[in-house]
């Protein structure tokens, strides 16, 4: 069983990496880029029967800084 966790900075939290990507894209001639938010994707190989609640607990304790980040769990 696999799970994919998408972690992004919450709205309102400054994203300097996203801004750097935005400026680089504009510098390369890609017009129309209004904003960029950068995040991370974590793929987990899990034992069969691992619950979504367990993955959520992993996120809460380690995978996401819930003060400034939000996450979404996707079971595959």
N, C-alpha and C positions, 0 to 999 in steps of 0.2 A: 504494500500500500504506500502511496505517496501523498504528500501534502505540499502545497505551495503557499508560502506566506508572502504577501505583498505589504511592504512597510513604506509609508510616506510621512513626510513632515506634515503636521496639522496646518490647516489654513491659519494664516496670521504669523506663523513662525518663519523668520527670515531663512532663505535658502541660498547661501552664497555659491554653492556648487551649481545650482540651477541657473543662477545669474551668469556665472562664468560660461556655462554651455550656451546660454542665450546670446551672449556677446560674441562667442566664437562662431556661432551659426550666422549671425548677422555679418560678421567680418568675412565669412566665406561667401557672402552674397545671397544667403537664404532670407528673402524678405517675408514679412508677414508673421514673424515669430513674435507673439505678444508676451509670452512668458514661458518659463520652463521650471518644472519642479522635478527634482531628482529623488529617487527612492532606491529601494533594494528589493530583490526577490530572493527568498530562501527556499530551497527545495529540500524536503526531508524524506528519507526512506524510512518507513515505519513498519513495525510488526503489524500483521493483519489484526484487525479488531481494535486498533488504537482509536480512541474516540476523538471527536472534534474538541471536546472539552479539555482533553489532555494537551492538544496542540495549542489551544487558547491559553492554557496555563503556562506552556513554554514561552509563548509570546509575552505574557504578563510578567514573567520572572526574568527573561533573558533576551528574547529576540527583538523586542521593541521597547524603546524608552517611552512609556505611555504618557509621560508629562508633555512631550513635544511631538510624538509620533502616533499615527493611527495605523492599524493593520487590518488586513482581510485574509482569512484562511480559506483556502480552496483545497478540498479533498479530491484527489485524482484516482 
